[in-house]
């Protein structure tokens, strides 16, 4: 490690000499992990400035010196690093997120420890702000934008749930919105540090959540999780998404009590105020689906992220979607057109009538050609004459010859084609 001369004090905000482990103004001891600005970790990660802090760690922005890539490095708080269970959970955050490999989940690059006791993970660097900060500024979001963002969250969760991974701490602070050049915002889910593997799935050498131990944020916590039950499953994540969606649409959390204990009681014993009472402008059907997502009984909620997506897709900015042979949902810009014969079937799955082969047409008169998007779609659709369009929200399915079955998650969120 290389030492620099100054660090930003977390207590007074001023620059202090690195040799000082106590703030001269507040007289409080500054933990070691807050004094890392300017050092190089493991000879390859330059830590430039402290950018955040969570329940388990401190985050720095930095640079991967070998390749010049911007990174974020999260260190476990030294005060809890002696707890082997918490260290294992911190390391498990890296393993779990890295194993999912989905574009709506933050990418994990590396992990390790320094000075023999300070554990860290290296993540992709994200520019933007979390959903909590966004809602503090904008209060609520338009229906289409809120739906687009929720579908992206559900897309990431769908991939996690397939691997038996439940996040268990979804909240606006853990939903990061990356700013795009065109002004749109792209979701990255953060912090799988309190995740739990479902029964039947194992990760070698990882000790996970103890039975009955309560993790999560009460305001977005499903009732079964608030009770500390051991059998919490993926539907607790779907409840949290519903609670986040509710707040995005009306600007007010479902439960507003300030104390932890009062929030727990509210979650366990009260039904939230109906969304339409707080924002009558929300389409009634959409409001009903949000309220279904936050049902106290897990069996009354959507039973999968895919089911949740299909229920709200017609309210997104890209309401036209298809389902691939592997079950993935592919969103398409509503203004695009496709061949009825070759890739579309009606919602009742009645095959389109056969047509005679189309005569060759001059260049430029064909239908859409979709180019391959790395990491999203592993196929291309050829030029197609004779086009047709689906109504918003109408489901369609491609023909067997066009979309091969993929074992990985290839669904598109409603962000626009690049």
MARVO-985521 format. One record per residue (C-alpha): chain; residue number from 0; x, y, z. Coordinates in Angstrom, 1 decimal, m for minus. Layout:
 chaine num      x      y      z
      A NUM      X      Y      Z
...
***
This chain:
 chaine num      x      y      z
      A   0    0.0    0.0    0.0
      A   1    1.1    3.5   m0.8
      A   2    0.3    6.2    1.8
      A   3   m0.7    9.7    0.9
      A   4   m0.6   12.7    3.2
      A   5   m4.3   13.7    3.7
      A   6   m7.7   12.2    4.1
      A   7  m11.2   13.6    4.4
      A   8  m12.5   13.4    8.0
      A   9  m16.0   11.7    8.2
      A  10  m16.8   13.8   11.3
      A  11  m15.9   17.3   10.5
      A  12  m15.4   17.0    6.7
      A  13  m12.0   18.6    6.7
      A  14   m8.7   17.3    5.5
      A  15   m6.4   15.8    8.2
      A  16   m2.9   14.3    8.1
      A  17   m3.0   10.6    7.6
      A  18   m0.9   10.1   10.8
      A  19   m3.8   11.4   12.8
      A  20   m6.3    8.8   13.9
      A  21   m8.4   11.2   15.9
      A  22  m10.3   14.2   14.5
      A  23   m8.7   17.4   16.0
      A  24  m12.1   19.1   16.1
      A  25  m14.5   16.4   17.4
      A  26  m11.8   14.4   19.2
      A  27  m13.4   11.3   17.9
      A  28  m11.3    8.3   16.7
      A  29  m11.4    8.0   12.9
      A  30  m11.5    4.3   11.9
      A  31   m8.8    3.0    9.7
      A  32  m11.1    2.3    6.7
      A  33  m11.9    6.1    6.6
      A  34   m8.3    7.0    6.1
      A  35   m7.6    5.2    2.8
      A  36   m7.7    8.1    0.3
      A  37   m4.7    8.0   m1.9
      A  38   m3.5    4.5   m1.0
      A  39   m3.0    1.7   m3.5
      A  40   m4.5   m1.7   m2.5
      A  41   m2.7   m4.9   m3.6
      A  42   m0.5   m2.9   m6.0
      A  43   m3.4   m2.4   m8.5
      A  44   m6.3   m0.4   m7.0
      A  45   m5.8    3.3   m6.4
      A  46   m8.4    4.7   m3.9
      A  47   m9.1    8.3   m4.8
      A  48  m12.0    9.4   m2.6
      A  49  m14.6    8.1   m0.2
      A  50  m18.1    8.1   m1.9
      A  51  m20.4    6.2    0.5
      A  52  m21.1    4.2    3.5
      A  53  m23.5    1.4    4.3
      A  54  m24.4   m0.8    7.2
      A  55  m21.5   m3.1    6.5
      A  56  m18.8   m1.0    4.8
      A  57  m17.2    2.1    3.4
      A  58  m17.0    2.7   m0.4
      A  59  m14.2    4.4   m2.3
      A  60  m14.1    5.5   m5.9
      A  61  m10.8    4.5   m7.5
      A  62   m8.9    3.3  m10.6
      A  63   m7.8   m0.1  m11.7
      A  64   m4.2    0.9  m12.5
      A  65   m3.5   m2.0  m14.9
      A  66   m6.3   m1.2  m17.3
      A  67   m7.3    2.3  m16.3
      A  68  m10.9    1.4  m15.5
      A  69  m12.9    3.4  m12.9
      A  70  m13.9    1.2  m10.0
      A  71  m15.6    1.3   m6.6
      A  72  m14.0   m0.5   m3.7
      A  73  m16.1   m1.5   m0.6
      A  74  m14.3   m2.2    2.7
      A  75  m15.9   m3.9    5.6
      A  76  m16.1   m1.8    8.7
      A  77  m13.1   m2.6   10.9
      A  78  m15.4   m2.6   13.9
      A  79  m17.2   m5.7   12.7
      A  80  m14.4   m7.4   10.8
      A  81  m13.6   m9.5   13.7
      A  82  m17.0  m11.3   13.5
      A  83  m16.4  m14.3   11.2
      A  84  m20.1  m14.6   10.3
      A  85  m20.2  m11.0    9.1
      A  86  m17.0  m11.3    7.2
      A  87  m18.4  m14.4    5.5
      A  88  m21.6  m12.5    4.7
      A  89  m19.6   m9.6    3.3
      A  90  m17.6  m12.0    1.1
      A  91  m20.8  m13.8    0.1
      A  92  m22.1  m10.5   m1.3
      A  93  m19.4  m10.6   m3.8
      A  94  m19.9  m14.3   m4.7
      A  95  m23.6  m14.0   m5.0
      A  96  m23.7  m10.9   m7.1
      A  97  m20.9  m12.2   m9.4
      A  98  m22.6  m15.5   m9.9
      A  99  m25.8  m13.9  m11.1
      A 100  m24.2  m12.0  m14.0
      A 101  m27.1   m9.8  m15.0
      A 102  m26.9   m6.3  m16.5
      A 103  m29.3   m4.9  m13.8
      A 104  m27.1   m6.1  m11.0
      A 105  m23.9   m4.4  m10.1
      A 106  m20.8   m6.1  m11.5
      A 107  m18.3   m7.6   m9.1
      A 108  m14.7   m7.5  m10.4
      A 109  m12.6   m8.8   m7.5
      A 110  m12.4   m9.4   m3.8
      A 111   m9.6   m9.7   m1.2
      A 112   m8.2   m8.4    2.1
      A 113   m5.3   m6.1    3.0
      A 114   m3.3   m5.7    6.2
      A 115   m4.5   m9.1    7.1
      A 116   m7.8   m7.9    8.5
      A 117   m9.4   m5.4    6.1
      A 118  m11.7   m7.2    3.7
      A 119  m12.9   m5.6    0.4
      A 120  m14.7   m6.2   m2.8
      A 121  m14.1   m4.3   m6.1
      A 122  m17.2   m3.3   m8.2
      A 123  m17.9   m1.5  m11.3
      A 124  m18.1    2.3  m10.8
      A 125  m21.6    3.8  m11.3
      A 126  m22.4    7.4  m12.1
      A 127  m25.8    8.6  m11.1
      A 128  m27.8    8.4   m7.9
      A 129  m29.8    5.9   m5.9
      A 130  m33.6    5.8   m6.1
      A 131  m33.9    7.1   m2.5
      A 132  m32.1   10.3   m3.5
      A 133  m34.1   10.5   m6.7
      A 134  m37.4   10.3   m4.9
      A 135  m36.2   12.9   m2.3
      A 136  m35.8   15.3   m5.3
      A 137  m38.6   14.3   m7.6
      A 138  m41.2   13.0   m4.9
      A 139  m42.9   10.7   m7.4
      A 140  m42.3    9.5  m11.0
      A 141  m44.5    9.3  m14.0
      A 142  m46.3    6.0  m14.5
      A 143  m44.4    4.9  m17.6
      A 144  m41.0    5.8  m16.1
      A 145  m41.7    4.2  m12.8
      A 146  m42.9    1.0  m14.6
      A 147  m39.8    0.9  m16.8
      A 148  m37.6    1.1  m13.7
      A 149  m39.6   m1.5  m11.8
      A 150  m39.4   m3.9  m14.8
      A 151  m35.6   m3.6  m14.8
      A 152  m35.5   m4.4  m11.0
      A 153  m37.7   m7.4  m11.7
      A 154  m35.4   m8.5  m14.5
      A 155  m32.4   m8.6  m12.2
      A 156  m34.4  m10.4   m9.5
      A 157  m35.6  m12.9  m12.0
      A 158  m32.0  m13.9  m12.7
      A 159  m31.2  m14.0   m9.0
      A 160  m34.2  m16.1   m8.1
      A 161  m33.3  m18.6  m10.8
      A 162  m30.1  m19.3   m8.9
      A 163  m32.0  m19.6   m5.6
      A 164  m30.8  m16.2   m4.4
      A 165  m33.1  m13.9   m2.4
      A 166  m31.9  m10.3   m1.9
      A 167  m33.9   m9.8    1.3
      A 168  m33.0   m6.1    1.6
      A 169  m34.5   m4.4   m1.4
      A 170  m35.1   m0.7   m0.8
      A 171  m34.6    2.6   m2.7
      A 172  m31.1    3.0   m1.4
      A 173  m30.2   m0.3   m3.0
      A 174  m31.6    0.6   m6.4
      A 175  m29.0    2.7   m8.2
      A 176  m30.1    4.7  m11.3
      A 177  m27.3    5.1  m13.8
      A 178  m27.6    8.2  m16.0
      A 179  m27.7    7.4  m19.8
      A 180  m26.6    9.9  m22.5
      A 181  m30.2   10.1  m23.8
      A 182  m31.5   11.1  m20.4
      A 183  m33.0    7.7  m19.5
      A 184  m32.0    5.9  m16.3
      A 185  m30.7    2.4  m16.0
      A 186  m31.1    0.2  m12.9
      A 187  m28.4   m1.5  m11.0
      A 188  m29.3   m3.5   m7.9
      A 189  m26.8   m3.2   m5.1
      A 190  m25.9   m5.0   m1.9
      A 191  m26.6   m8.7   m1.8
      A 192  m24.9   m8.7    1.7
      A 193  m27.9  m10.0    3.5
      A 194  m29.0  m12.4    0.9
      A 195  m30.0  m16.0    1.6
      A 196  m29.7  m19.1   m0.6
      A 197  m33.0  m21.0   m0.8
      A 198  m33.2  m24.5    0.3
      A 199  m31.6  m26.9   m2.2
      A 200  m29.0  m24.4   m3.4
      A 201  m25.5  m24.5   m1.9
      A 202  m22.5  m22.2   m2.2
      A 203  m19.3  m23.8   m1.0
      A 204  m17.7  m22.5    2.2
      A 205  m20.4  m19.8    2.7
      A 206  m22.2  m19.6    6.0
      A 207  m25.4  m17.7    5.5
      A 208  m28.3  m16.1    7.5
      A 209  m29.0  m17.8   10.8
      A 210  m32.6  m19.0   11.2
      A 211  m34.8  m16.5   13.0
      A 212  m32.3  m13.6   12.6
      A 213  m34.0  m10.5   11.3
      A 214  m32.4   m8.7    8.4
      A 215  m33.8   m6.1    6.1
      A 216  m35.4   m2.6    6.2
      A 217  m38.8   m2.6    7.9
      A 218  m40.5   m0.1    5.5
      A 219  m40.1   m2.5    2.6
      A 220  m40.0   m5.8    4.5
      A 221  m42.6   m8.5    3.8
      A 222  m44.6   m9.6    6.8
      A 223  m43.2  m13.1    6.9
      A 224  m39.7  m11.6    7.0
      A 225  m40.7   m9.2    9.7
      A 226  m41.7  m12.2   11.8
      A 227  m38.2  m13.6   11.5
      A 228  m39.5  m16.8    9.7
      A 229  m36.9  m19.2    8.4
      A 230  m38.8  m20.0    5.2
      A 231  m38.7  m16.6    3.6
      A 232  m38.5  m17.0   m0.2
      A 233  m38.3  m15.0   m3.4
      A 234  m41.9  m13.6   m2.9
      A 235  m40.5  m11.4   m0.1
      A 236  m38.4   m9.6   m2.8
      A 237  m41.5   m9.2   m4.9
      A 238  m43.3   m7.6   m1.9
      A 239  m40.4   m5.2   m1.5
      A 240  m40.6   m4.3   m5.2
      A 241  m44.3   m3.6   m4.8
      A 242  m43.6   m1.4   m1.8
      A 243  m41.0    0.5   m3.9
      A 244  m43.4    0.8   m6.8
      A 245  m46.1    2.2   m4.5
      A 246  m43.7    4.9   m3.2
      A 247  m42.5    5.8   m6.8
      A 248  m46.1    6.3   m7.9
      A 249  m47.4    8.4   m5.0
      A 250  m44.3    9.8   m3.3
      A 251  m45.2    8.4    0.1
      A 252  m44.1    5.0    1.6
      A 253  m46.8    2.5    2.4
      A 254  m46.0    2.8    6.1
      A 255  m44.8    6.1    7.5
      A 256  m44.1    5.4   11.2
      A 257  m40.7    6.7   12.3
      A 258  m39.6    4.1   14.8
      A 259  m38.4    0.6   14.0
      A 260  m40.8   m1.1   16.3
      A 261  m43.8    0.8   15.0
      A 262  m42.9    0.0   11.5
      A 263  m42.7   m3.7   12.3
      A 264  m46.2   m3.6   13.9
      A 265  m47.6   m1.8   10.9
      A 266  m46.1   m4.3    8.5
      A 267  m47.4   m7.3   10.5
      A 268  m50.9   m6.0   11.4
      A 269  m52.0   m3.2    9.0
      A 270  m53.1   m3.0    5.4
      A 271  m51.5   m0.1    3.6
      A 272  m53.7    2.8    2.4
      A 273  m54.8    1.9   m1.1
      A 274  m52.6    3.5   m3.8
      A 275  m55.5    5.2   m5.4
      A 276  m56.4    7.1   m2.2
      A 277  m52.9    8.7   m2.3
      A 278  m52.7    9.2   m6.1
      A 279  m56.0    9.0   m7.9
      A 280  m54.3    9.6  m11.3
      A 281  m52.7    6.2  m11.3
      A 282  m54.6    3.8  m13.6
      A 283  m56.9    1.7  m11.5
      A 284  m55.7   m1.6  m13.0
      A 285  m52.1   m0.7  m12.3
      A 286  m52.9    0.4   m8.8
      A 287  m54.7   m3.0   m8.2
      A 288  m51.6   m4.9   m9.4
      A 289  m49.3   m2.9   m7.1
      A 290  m51.6   m3.7   m4.2
      A 291  m51.6   m7.3   m5.1
      A 292  m47.8   m7.3   m5.0
      A 293  m47.9   m6.1   m1.4
      A 294  m50.4   m8.6   m0.1
      A 295  m49.6   m9.8    3.4
      A 296  m50.1  m13.4    2.4
      A 297  m47.3  m14.5    0.0
      A 298  m49.8  m16.8   m1.9
      A 299  m51.9  m13.8   m2.9
      A 300  m48.9  m12.0   m4.5
      A 301  m47.4  m12.5   m7.9
      A 302  m45.6  m15.8   m7.7
      A 303  m42.6  m14.9   m9.9
      A 304  m40.8  m11.9  m11.2
      A 305  m41.9  m12.9  m14.7
      A 306  m45.6  m12.9  m13.7
      A 307  m45.1   m9.4  m12.1
      A 308  m43.5   m8.1  m15.3
      A 309  m46.3   m9.4  m17.5
      A 310  m48.9   m7.8  m15.2
      A 311  m47.5   m4.3  m15.5
      A 312  m45.8   m4.4  m19.0
      A 313  m48.7   m2.6  m20.7
      A 314  m48.0    0.5  m18.6
      A 315  m44.3    0.8  m19.6
      A 316  m42.9    3.0  m22.4
      A 317  m42.4   m0.2  m24.4
      A 318  m45.6   m2.1  m23.9
      A 319  m45.1   m4.5  m26.8
      A 320  m43.3   m7.7  m25.8
      A 321  m42.7  m11.2  m26.9
      A 322  m41.7  m14.3  m25.0
      A 323  m38.8  m16.4  m26.2
      A 324  m38.8  m20.2  m26.2
      A 325  m36.7  m20.2  m23.0
      A 326  m39.4  m18.1  m21.3
      A 327  m37.7  m14.8  m21.4
      A 328  m39.7  m11.6  m22.0
      A 329  m38.4   m9.4  m24.8
      A 330  m39.5   m5.8  m24.8
      A 331  m39.8   m4.0  m28.1
      A 332  m40.3   m0.3  m28.9
      A 333  m44.0    0.2  m29.5
      A 334  m43.4    1.8  m32.8
      A 335  m41.5   m1.1  m34.3
      A 336  m43.2   m3.6  m36.7
      A 337  m42.7   m7.3  m37.2
      A 338  m43.8  m10.0  m39.5
      A 339  m47.0  m11.7  m38.4
      A 340  m46.0  m14.9  m40.2
      A 341  m42.5  m15.2  m38.8
      A 342  m42.3  m14.0  m35.2
      A 343  m45.7  m13.1  m33.9
      A 344  m48.6  m15.1  m32.5
      A 345  m51.7  m13.7  m31.0
      A 346  m52.2  m13.8  m27.2
      A 347  m54.6  m16.7  m27.6
      A 348  m51.7  m18.4  m29.4
      A 349  m53.7  m19.0  m32.6
      A 350  m51.1  m19.3  m35.3
      A 351  m51.2  m16.7  m38.0
      A 352  m52.6  m18.0  m41.4
      A 353  m50.1  m19.1  m43.9
      A 354  m49.1  m16.7  m46.6
      A 355  m47.5  m17.0  m50.0
      A 356  m43.8  m16.1  m50.0
      A 357  m43.4  m12.3  m50.6
      A 358  m42.0  m11.0  m53.8
      A 359  m38.6   m9.4  m53.5
      A 360  m38.8   m5.7  m52.7
      A 361  m36.4   m2.9  m53.3
      A 362  m33.9   m2.0  m50.6
      A 363  m35.4    0.1  m47.9
      A 364  m39.0   m1.4  m48.2
      A 365  m38.4   m4.2  m45.9
      A 366  m39.5   m4.4  m42.3
      A 367  m37.3   m4.0  m39.3
      A 368  m33.9   m5.6  m39.0
      A 369  m32.8   m6.1  m35.4
      A 370  m29.1   m6.0  m34.9
      A 371  m27.5   m8.2  m32.3
      A 372  m27.0   m6.5  m28.9
      A 373  m24.0   m8.0  m27.0
      A 374  m25.2   m9.4  m23.7
      A 375  m28.9   m9.0  m24.4
      A 376  m29.9  m10.9  m27.5
      A 377  m28.0  m13.7  m29.1
      A 378  m29.7  m13.7  m32.4
      A 379  m30.7  m11.3  m35.3
      A 380  m33.9  m11.1  m37.2
      A 381  m33.5  m11.0  m41.0
      A 382  m35.2   m8.4  m43.1
      A 383  m38.9   m9.2  m43.2
      A 384  m41.6   m8.1  m45.7
      A 385  m45.3   m7.9  m44.8
      A 386  m45.3   m6.4  m41.3
      A 387  m47.9   m6.2  m38.6
      A 388  m48.2   m4.6  m35.1
      A 389  m49.4   m5.8  m31.7
      A 390  m51.7   m3.7  m29.5
      A 391  m50.0   m2.4  m26.3
      A 392  m49.7   m5.1  m23.8
      A 393  m50.5   m7.9  m26.2
      A 394  m48.2  m10.9  m25.8
      A 395  m46.6  m12.5  m28.8
      A 396  m44.3  m15.5  m29.3
      A 397  m41.6  m16.1  m31.9
      A 398  m41.5  m19.1  m34.2
      A 399  m39.3  m22.0  m33.3
      A 400  m36.9  m21.3  m36.1
      A 401  m35.9  m17.8  m35.0
      A 402  m35.1  m17.8  m31.3
      A 403  m32.9  m20.6  m29.9
      A 404  m33.5  m21.7  m26.4
      A 405  m31.0  m19.9  m24.1
      A 406  m30.1  m21.1  m20.6
      A 407  m29.0  m17.6  m19.6
      A 408  m31.2  m14.6  m18.9
      A 409  m31.7  m12.8  m22.3
      A 410  m34.7  m10.6  m21.5
      A 411  m34.6   m7.0  m22.4
      A 412  m35.8   m4.3  m20.1
      A 413  m37.8   m1.4  m21.5
      A 414  m34.7    0.7  m22.1
      A 415  m34.5    1.8  m25.7
      A 416  m32.6   m0.1  m28.4
      A 417  m29.1    1.4  m28.9
***
